[in-house]
């Protein structure tokens, strides 16, 4: 059963419970090769009973999968659950006293097979990426224009240079940057809760240039400075995220895909990084 419309309850950073609209898929196998059909209503009622009433936790998901199999005794011995929703978080502006809401696509995939429970969490985080090569070319262009407008041997007037820097003649080239997406899937170690907000925070902190919500002039200026301080290729972004996740004891494995939706090219630049554990996510 795919794309079932159901609510999920999530515990926020302040301890309050929020409800999100989810798209849920529930699967059981047919262990008997001659069997035809599953008990769809049983799966649906289990989902409705648990997801609508209990906070979404690894324990609740594990029990739900066991309920799937108990209700299909003699018919199924493996089960899977996929829950996808958009998680809204309120984010402060960089400088001003404003804030706004950002939507983060989240997907949770849980399986029960051979008496083993596995849980994966995936989040998408949007950020801005300034191309390091383009930044170097822009600086070189500005240097060349400066050399033309202020030739050697001519006395420099500080006020004239300061005025020149504030004009289009002075800043005659800017590096290209683009909205980019980090898709991070982690396999959670047993004994931990769902670290949705913590994972998003870790990714945004590692990248340094998450997209903004409420933006005043001072916030836009601060964002421009952050982009100038954090030029990155897609492989730089993937490595930054990998460095942030490597030491997290809650994460047994991870798969990182950094996609830069190029403004120079009509194609995307993509980098992939994994933890590299045996039997883990393929690189």
N, C-alpha and C positions, 0 to 999 in steps of 0.2 A: 504494500500500500504506500503510495507516494503522494506528497504535497497535501497532507491533511492539515486543515486550518485549525490551530489550537493555540491557546495562550500558554505562556510559560512565566513563572514567577522567579525573579532574580533578586538576590540580596545586594543592595547597593553598598558603596563604601561607608556610608553613615549608618548602616545597619537596617535601613528601611527596605521594604520589599516593593519592587516595581514589577509591572506586568507588561510583557511584550507579545505582539502577535507573531506567531511562529509558523513555519512550514515544516511539518513533521513527516518522516517516512519510517515505516515499520516493516521489518522483514523477518520471516522464519523460513527455514529450509524444509524440504520434504525428504526426510531420511529414507522413506520407503519409496523405491523407484516406481511402484505401481499406484501410489497415492495421487489423488487429484483434488486440489482445492485445500485452502486453509480456512480457519474460522476467523474471517475478517472482523466480524462484530466483536469478538472477544478481544482482539488487539485494540480496536477502537475504544472500547469501554475501559480497558486498562489504561490507555493513554489519557482519556478524559478524566478518569478518577485521580490519577497521580499528577499530571502536569497542571491541571487546573487548580489543585488544592495545596500542593507541596512546593517549597522552594526547590529550584533545580540544583541538585547536588550529585556527586558521584554515587553516593549511597542510594538515592532515589532512583537514579538511572539503572544501577545494578539490580535493584529489586524489581524494576519494571521489566527488564530483560528476563529475569527468572519467572516473573508472572507470565510472560509470553510463552515460555517453554512449558511451564506447569499446565497452562490451558491448552497446550498442544501435545500432551503426553502421548507417547507412542507414535507421534507423527513427525515431530521436529526435535533436533538436538543442537541447533545453532540459531542464534537470533542477532539482529542488528537494528540499531536505532540511529536515525539522523535527524538532528534538530537545527534548523536554520532560522535566524532572526536578525533584526537590526537592533543593536544596543545603543541607546541614546545616552551620551554623557555631556554634562555641562562643563565647558572649558573656559577658564578666564582669558581675557585679552592679555597680550604681552606686556603692555605698559598701562593702558587706561584702566579705569575701574569697571569696565564692562565685562560681560560674559555672554556666551552663546552655546547652542547645542550642536553636537557633532554626532553623526550616525556611523556606527562601525558594524559592518557585516560580520556576523559570527556564525560558525557552524560547529556543532558537536557531533561526533560519530562514536558510538559505543558498540562493542560486539561481545557476544558470549559464545565461545566455541571451545570444545574439549575442556570444559570446566575452567576456562580461563577468561577473565574479564579484561578488556582493553578499552581505553578511553582516549580519544584525540580531540583537541580543541584547535580551531582555526579562526584567525582574525585577519581582517584587511584594514590596513592603516594607510591613509593618504598623506603624502608629504611633498615638499618642493625640492627639486634637485637642480643645482647650477652646475653646468659642465665645466670641469677644470680646464680642459683644452680651450674652450671658448673664452673662459675668463682670462687665460694667458694671452690669447689673440687680442682681446679687447684692451688689455693693459698695453700691449705693444702698439696698437693703433693710437692710443692716447699719448704714449711716449713720442711716436712719430709726429703727431700733430703738435705736441709741445715743442719739439725740436724745430718745427717749421715756424711756429708763431713766436718763439723766443730763441732766436738763433744764438749760437755761441759768439762771445765777444761783446754782446749787448748787455748792458747792466740790467739786472732783474729788479723790477719794482714789485715788492711784496703785495701791495694792494692790487696791482694789475693782475698778478698771478692768481690771487684769491678770487677776484672777480671772474677771471677766465675759467676757473674750476667750477663756477656756478652756472656756466652757460652750456648750451649744446655744442659750442665750438670746443669746449674743454673736454667734457665727457661725450666724445663723439662716437663711442662704441660701447655697447653693453653685452655681457655674455648671455647666451640663451639658457633658459631654465624651463622646467616643465613640471606639471603635476605628475606625481609618480605614486606607485602603489606597492606596498610591502604586504605580501600574503605569507603569513607565518602559520604553520601547522605544527603543533607540539603533541607528543605522546606523553601523557601524564604518568608519573610514578604513583604507585598505590599509597593511600593514606593521606592524600591532599585534597583540598576543595578545588573548585573551578576558579583558577586565577585569571578571570577575564580582564578585569580592570588593571590588575598588576601587569599582565602581559602587554596590554596596550600601552600603559605608561612606560614600560621598559623599552619598547620599540620606539616610541616617540622621543624619549630621552636620548637613546642611542643615535638617532638620526639628526636631531637638533632643529629640524625645520618642518614640523607637522603643519598641515594647512590650518588656517585660522577661521574663526567665526565672526564675532563682532570686531570690526577694525576701524579705528580712528586714525588720523594722520600719524600720530606718534607710534601707533601699533604697526602701521605699514612701514614706517622708517626702521623700526626695530626688526621687522621681518626681513627687510632688505639687508640689514647688517648681518643677521643670522645666515642668510644665503651667501653673503660674501665671505663669511667665516667658515662655511661648511660646504665648499664645492665638492661634488662627489660623482664619480661614475657609478653605474649600477653595482659593480663588484665592490666598490667601497661601501655602499649602503648594506649589501648582504653581509660583508665582513663585520661591520659595526654591530648589526643585529646579532650575528653569531657570537661576538664577544660578550654581548649583554646576556645571552641565554646560556652560554657554556657552563657557568658556575651555579646555575639555579638547580637546587636539589629536587625541585618539584617536576623537572622536565627530564624524562628519560631519553627522549630523542626529539629532533626538530627538523623541519624542512622549511627553508626560507626561499622565497622567490621575489626578487626586487625587479619591478618593471618600470622603466622610464619611458613615458609616452612622449617621445621626442617632438620638440617643436622645430628642430632643424630638418629632420627626416620625416618621411611618411610612414616609417616603421618604428617599432619599439626596440629598445635595448633592454636585455633581460639577463640577470645573473641569478644563479641558484647556489645555495650553500646548505650543507647538512652537518649534523653532529658527527657522522662517520662511525657510528657504533655498528658492530657486527649484527647482521640481520635487521638493521634499521631502515629508515627511508633511503631509497636509492638516490645517488647524486644526479 
